[in-house]
Structures are given as structure tokens and as C-alpha cells.
């Protein structure tokens, strides 16, 4: 059995096929094309996954599920991107939309959180109890594992390290700013 992971980034989206031992068997990426209609981006995500499965001769019966890591604030229960500064999505039902391109269950998580969990389970954090991961890409993010559990906080935003206030009353953040100058992902650098 294998799983498929998708990283939805502000510049590129990448997909990989992973086995039960956390080994990446195959991967590919395409430009995200921010600014296009949301549905077009998800259509390309579905095409990327289907191409990856076909090119690597994977039987869909062997795929357990698809996991999507997306930046920003998410509702994991409904599979909705509620606020995403990198790709400018607001209240978009990504799980429902992506399932149109496959009959597999789709799970959604913050990209930095799922990266931290993946490293904790099968990567450089394996064997630790506490682990912190910092992501640097189109934006800045983070994931925290405490006592062997992923720590997401009360609103799934515990490790949004790119949205720390640097200067009270400063220039507004480029995305979800509240009048404060926040991290490297916005204008308040």
C-alpha cells in the first residue's frame, strides 16, 4: 500500500508517492500559477497526481489516501482552506474539489504541520519526543511536535511563524495583517 502526498505551495505544487516505510517512491511538480481560478489549480493538482500514478505504474487499488499540505489557516474537519496568504484562497473546499479527480479519501493539513509530522515519523525527527520544523519558501511557516503529538493550537495556527508581530503599529502585513508588521511573508519586513 502507498499514499500520495501533495504540497500546495505559492510557487509550485509537488506530489509524491510514499510507501509504508516513509520512502518516497516517485515525485513530480508543476507551477501553481497563483492568480488563476481556484478550480483550475485543483484541476492541475488532480492531473499531477493521476500522471504520477500512471507514469509509475501504480495501481489505484494500492493507494490508501491522498494528503494535501496547504499553507495558511485551514479547517481540517471540513477540508476547507479558510485563509491562505500565499495563494489568496478564502473559504475554498479543497478536499471536496480534489476528490472529483480521484475516488480516494483526501485529508488536509497545514503544510508546515504535515511536514513536521512527516519528519517526526520518518525523517530527521524520528526517535525524538519534541520537534520543531521551520519552513522557508514563498512564505515562512512552522510545525511543532510536543510529547509525540502534533501541536496545532486552538485554531490550527500555533506555529504560523511567518505571522509574528515584529513592530507594533508598523506597516500592515501583506495578507492577514491586523495593522501590525508581521513576518517575512508580508510587507512588514
Order of alpha helices (4+ residues) and beta strands (2+ residues): beta-beta-beta-alpha-beta-beta-beta-alpha-beta-alpha-beta-beta-beta
